[in-house]
Amino acid sequence: MSPDPDCIFCKIVAGQIPSRKVYEDDELLAFHDINPWAPVHFLIVPKVHIPSMAQLTPEHERLMGRLMVLAPKLALEQGCLPYPQGGFRIVCNTGEHGGQEVHHLHVHVIGGPRPWRKG
């Protein structure tokens, strides 16, 4: 899918809107959430515009597998303690009923000592 000119995450991927990057490669971008719920809270987005989990197809399996393998690595690098005493939460809101606010597929990686502001 091509970039959506009205999508804030497409603009972040394109460098039109600044972000505090955690990680970047040819397919994925991770950056800190601007309104964090916890001591560790960042998002991972595919650089390609996919509106939500509901639009994933078999062609996205490798990309999503990479995203899910990257999440724990980055969580530890950002300060989450190792499993099982530590850990983190991965959240992917999908659609209006699922609480999705930005219609560009993304996962929140949230962790660190509790209590958290949300979650």
C-alpha positions as CSV (number, residue, x, y, z in Angstrom):
1,M,0.0,0.0,0.0
2,S,1.2,3.5,-0.7
3,P,1.7,6.2,2.0
4,D,-1.5,8.0,3.1
5,P,-0.8,11.8,2.8
6,D,-3.2,12.4,5.8
7,C,-1.7,9.7,8.1
8,I,0.4,11.0,11.0
9,F,2.5,7.8,11.1
10,C,3.2,8.0,7.4
11,K,4.4,11.5,8.0
12,I,6.6,10.3,10.8
13,V,8.0,7.5,8.7
14,A,8.8,10.1,5.9
15,G,10.5,12.4,8.4
16,Q,8.0,15.2,7.9
17,I,7.1,15.0,11.6
18,P,9.9,14.5,14.2
19,S,9.9,11.6,16.6
20,R,12.2,10.2,19.2
21,K,13.4,7.1,17.4
22,V,14.1,3.9,19.2
23,Y,14.9,1.8,16.1
24,E,14.7,2.0,12.3
25,D,15.4,-0.3,9.4
26,D,14.1,-0.6,5.8
27,E,10.7,-2.0,6.9
28,L,10.0,-0.9,10.5
29,L,10.2,2.2,12.6
30,A,10.0,2.3,16.4
31,F,9.6,5.6,18.3
32,H,8.6,6.8,21.8
33,D,4.9,7.5,22.5
34,I,4.2,11.2,22.9
35,N,1.8,10.4,25.8
36,P,3.4,7.5,27.6
37,W,1.4,5.3,30.0
38,A,4.4,3.7,31.7
39,P,8.2,4.3,32.1
40,V,8.7,2.3,28.9
41,H,6.2,3.1,26.1
42,F,7.1,3.1,22.4
43,L,5.4,2.2,19.2
44,I,6.5,0.0,16.3
45,V,5.1,0.7,12.9
46,P,5.6,-0.9,9.5
47,K,6.9,1.7,7.1
48,V,4.3,0.6,4.5
49,H,0.8,2.0,5.2
50,I,-1.4,-0.8,6.4
51,P,-4.5,0.7,8.1
52,S,-4.9,-2.0,10.8
53,M,-4.5,-5.7,11.7
54,A,-7.8,-6.3,9.8
55,Q,-6.0,-5.6,6.5
56,L,-3.1,-8.0,7.0
57,T,-2.7,-10.7,4.4
58,P,-0.4,-13.7,4.0
59,E,2.1,-11.4,2.3
60,H,2.6,-9.6,5.6
61,E,3.6,-12.7,7.6
62,R,7.3,-12.1,7.4
63,L,7.0,-8.4,8.3
64,M,4.7,-9.0,11.3
65,G,7.0,-11.8,12.4
66,R,9.9,-9.4,12.3
67,L,7.9,-6.9,14.3
68,M,7.0,-9.4,17.0
69,V,10.6,-10.6,17.3
70,L,11.9,-7.0,17.5
71,A,9.5,-6.0,20.3
72,P,11.1,-7.9,23.2
73,K,14.6,-6.9,22.1
74,L,13.7,-3.2,22.1
75,A,11.7,-3.5,25.3
76,L,14.9,-4.8,27.1
77,E,17.0,-2.1,25.5
78,Q,14.6,0.6,26.6
79,G,14.6,-0.5,30.2
80,C,12.2,-3.3,30.7
81,L,13.5,-6.0,33.1
82,P,13.9,-9.6,31.7
83,Y,11.1,-12.2,31.9
84,P,9.7,-13.6,34.2
85,Q,10.1,-11.0,36.9
86,G,10.1,-8.1,34.5
87,G,8.3,-8.1,31.2
88,F,6.2,-5.8,29.0
89,R,2.8,-5.6,27.3
90,I,2.2,-5.5,23.6
91,V,-1.0,-3.8,22.5
92,C,-2.5,-3.6,19.0
93,N,-5.8,-1.7,18.9
94,T,-7.8,-2.5,15.8
95,G,-10.8,-0.5,14.6
96,E,-13.1,1.9,16.4
97,H,-14.4,-0.7,18.8
98,G,-10.8,-1.8,19.5
99,G,-9.8,1.7,20.4
100,Q,-7.6,2.4,17.4
101,E,-7.0,6.1,17.0
102,V,-4.4,6.3,14.3
103,H,-5.3,4.1,11.2
104,H,-1.8,2.9,10.5
105,L,-1.0,-0.5,11.9
106,H,1.1,-0.1,15.0
107,V,1.9,-1.9,18.3
108,H,2.4,-0.3,21.6
109,V,5.2,-1.8,23.7
110,I,4.6,-0.8,27.3
111,G,6.6,-1.8,30.4
112,G,8.6,-0.8,33.5
113,P,7.8,-0.7,37.2
114,R,4.1,-0.3,38.1
115,P,1.9,1.5,38.8
116,W,1.4,2.8,35.3
117,R,-0.7,5.8,34.3
118,K,-2.9,3.5,32.3
119,G,-3.2,-0.2,31.4
